[in-house]
Amino acid sequence: MLFTDLKLIKPILDALNKQGYTNPTPIQQQAIPHILNGKDVLGCAQTGTGKTAAFAIPMLQRLDNSAQTSPRIKHIRALILTPTRELAIQIQESFEAYGANLGLRNLVIFGGVNQGQQVQGLKKGVDILVATPGRLLDLMNQGFISLRDIEIFVLDEADRMLDMGFVHDVKKVIAKLPVKRQTLFFSATMPKQIQSLADNILTAPVKVEVTPVSSTAETIDQSLFYVERKNKPDLLMHILSDAGIETALVFTRTKHGADKVVKGLLRNSISAEAIHGNKSQAARQRALSNFKSRQTRVLVATDIAARGIDVDDLTHVINYDLPDVPETYVHRIGRTGRAGASGISFSFCESEELAALKDIHKLIGKKIPLVEAHPFHTVLEFSSKNALSKPPVGNRPFTAERRNNNTHGRHKKKVFRQQA
């Protein structure tokens, strides 16, 4: 299927063509026609499948159509609510790109920066507003924002909203929306709490789901390393000693842990920066920009800050700490292997993380292959309380080899993986 088969208007098709987009992804193929028809949509697809374009493209067309038949107003007509500053900025950039040939005005607002410029943008008039919950409610309370004219409301990354404790803020926003509206609800995972929220805000929704919420992309080569906590820094250095790993996104559980990993890498002459909630907006954007341009080889992130990190050709994701929530594992490693490309994920596991590992294996329906042949391997015992059906086994050497790391013709890279 081509984008030209989706009944999109020429200005949008021209913009997509300029971006190099010709074939819609499965989530886009399914969602766009329903959104164009004004249906509420419940969308669930793992990260990297093109959810933003799935709602942004048809929204732009619907808003442009209604603008042609009604007087131009300064009131906000569409609201996209998203959990993090980085994700909000990327969504706004997508609306800017796809709507480049339309006269629609968009604006992004988020906390952590002075509100002055955002307020000035609101006063000039906005059709599409992309916002994080805290700053949106703040500006609403100050009287700078009214939601009474909203035609389309999008709740994006709903599962992360729940994880970050934004559910009450989301409900406050929804209470201010007009009853008559189109609502689009997108999430990478669909736990029961999120399903309950969706049931309360959607009207006869069309459900669009392209992959099970528990699945990991088949294009991602996953490996597990047992290691004592004190040896995690050395194992990370051992892995990064392979010059074939050009970029790596490393996940830690805490902000302090992220900073500590960065300091260790810098001491060993590996360019690295951290991105987490304690960093200023300017520092976070600078770190992300440096990583995308490959000035920085390693970006160390916490889960909260990682939503919105969308980096082309990211080859490796490293779970320095395993996540407490198993669905987060799926999201983390989904930062690589995007849009059909292949990728590599390495996960470190110490004894205190065995219970988390058990939950991850249960969720994804398989065991992550264990690599024993590395200098810091340790034997971990599964207690009766957290034991798997049987301990992971294997004695696959940890070696470097050449393999094509992209099914779309990217040059071959030297990567670590296991041999059978």
C-alpha positions, 0 to 999 in steps of 0.5 A, spaced: 500 500 500 502 507 498 500 513 502 496 515 495 491 509 496 489 513 503 485 518 500 490 524 503 489 531 500 495 533 495 498 538 500 499 532 505 502 527 500 507 532 497 509 533 504 510 526 505 514 525 499 518 530 501 520 527 507 521 520 503 515 517 505 511 512 500 509 506 504 505 507 510 506 502 516 501 497 518 498 502 524 498 507 519 494 503 514 489 501 519 488 508 523 488 513 518 482 511 514 478 511 521 480 517 523 479 521 517 472 518 517 471 521 524 471 515 528 474 514 535 480 510 535 484 506 540 491 504 538 496 499 540 502 498 537 509 497 540 514 503 539 517 504 532 511 503 528 509 510 526 504 511 531 505 519 531 504 519 523 498 515 524 494 520 528 498 526 525 496 525 518 489 524 518 488 530 523 491 535 519 487 533 513 480 533 518 482 540 521 484 543 514 477 541 511 474 544 517 478 550 516 475 551 509 468 551 511 468 555 517 471 562 519 478 562 522 478 562 529 484 563 534 481 558 539 485 551 540 482 546 535 486 540 537 490 537 543 495 532 543 497 530 550 503 527 551 508 525 558 515 528 556 518 534 553 522 530 548 516 526 546 512 533 545 517 536 541 518 530 536 510 530 535 510 538 534 516 537 529 512 531 526 505 536 525 510 541 522 513 537 517 506 533 515 502 540 515 508 544 511 503 545 505 497 547 510 496 554 513 494 550 520 498 553 526 501 548 531 505 550 538 508 545 543 508 547 551 512 543 556 514 545 563 522 546 565 522 553 561 520 560 562 512 560 560 513 567 556 514 565 549 509 559 550 504 564 552 506 569 546 505 563 541 498 562 544 496 569 544 497 569 536 492 563 535 493 556 535 490 550 531 494 544 534 497 544 541 502 539 543 502 539 551 505 535 557 500 535 563 503 539 568 504 546 563 497 545 560 494 545 567 498 551 569 496 555 563 489 553 563 489 555 571 492 562 569 487 563 563 491 563 557 488 556 555 481 554 553 479 547 551 472 549 549 473 549 542 477 542 541 475 538 535 480 532 536 483 530 542 489 525 542 492 522 549 499 519 546 503 514 550 498 513 555 501 507 559 507 512 560 502 517 563 500 512 568 507 510 570 509 517 571 503 518 575 499 523 570 492 519 571 489 525 575 492 530 571 489 527 565 482 526 568 482 534 570 484 535 562 478 531 560 473 534 564 474 541 561 474 538 554 467 538 550 463 532 550 462 532 542 469 531 540 473 525 536 478 522 541 484 518 539 488 514 544 495 511 543 499 507 547 505 502 546 502 497 552 495 496 554 495 494 561 488 494 565 488 501 568 489 504 561 484 499 558 479 502 563 481 509 562 480 508 554 473 505 556 471 512 559 473 517 554 472 513 548 465 513 544 464 506 540 472 506 538 475 502 533 481 498 536 487 498 532 492 493 534 498 491 530 502 487 534 501 483 541 503 488 547 507 483 550 511 482 543 518 484 542 520 485 535 523 479 531 528 483 528 532 485 535 537 480 537 537 479 545 542 477 549 542 476 557 548 477 561 549 474 569 553 479 572 555 481 579 553 489 581 560 491 582 562 488 575 556 492 571 561 498 569 567 493 567 562 489 563 559 495 560 566 497 558 568 490 555 562 491 551 563 498 548 570 496 547 567 493 540 568 499 535 563 496 531 558 499 536 557 506 533 551 508 538 548 505 544 542 507 548 544 505 556 538 504 561 539 505 568 533 505 574 535 511 577 538 518 575 543 518 580 545 511 576 545 514 570 550 520 572 554 515 575 555 510 569 556 517 564 562 519 569 565 512 568 565 512 561 568 519 560 574 516 565 575 511 560 575 516 554 568 514 551 563 520 549 557 519 553 551 524 556 545 522 561 538 524 560 533 524 566 528 528 570 534 532 573 537 535 567 534 542 564 530 542 558 536 545 554 541 540 557 536 534 555 535 537 548 543 538 547 544 531 549 539 528 545 542 532 539 549 530 540 547 523 540 543 523 534 548 527 530 553 521 533 558 527 537 556 522 543 557 515 542 553 513 548 546 516 551 544 514 558 537 514 560 532 513 565 525 510 563 521 517 564 526 521 560 527 516 554 520 516 551 521 521 545 528 518 544 527 517 536 534 516 533 535 513 526 540 507 525 540 506 533 544 499 533 544 497 540 540 498 547 543 496 553 539 494 559 544 496 565 539 495 570 533 491 568 526 495 569 521 493 575 515 493 570 516 488 564 512 492 559 518 497 560 523 492 557 519 491 551 519 499 550 526 499 551 529 495 546 524 497 541 528 503 541 532 499 536 530 495 530 525 500 528 521 500 522 524 493 519 531 494 521 535 490 525 538 491 532 541 488 538 539 489 545 544 487 551 541 486 558 545 485 565 542 481 570 544 481 578 541 476 583 536 482 586 534 482 579 532 475 578 524 476 579 524 482 574 527 477 569 522 472 571 516 477 569 520 479 563 520 472 560 513 471 562 511 477 558 515 476 552 513 468 552 520 466 551 527 466 555 532 471 553 538 467 550 544 467 556 551 469 554 556 465 559 562 466 555 564 473 558 569 475 563 564 477 568 559 471 568 557 469 575 552 463 577 545 466 579 541 462 583 533 462 582 530 461 589 523 457 590 520 464 590 522 467 583 524 461 580 523 460 572 520 453 570 528 452 569 534 456 569 536 459 563 542 455 560 547 455 554 554 456 553 554 461 547 561 464 546 561 472 547 564 474 540 565 479 535 563 478 528 560 481 522 553 482 520 548 486 516 545 490 521 539 493 517 535 489 512 534 496 508 542 496 505 545 499 511 553 498 511 555 492 515 557 493 522 561 489 527 557 487 533 557 482 539 552 476 539 552 469 540 554 463 536 550 457 537 
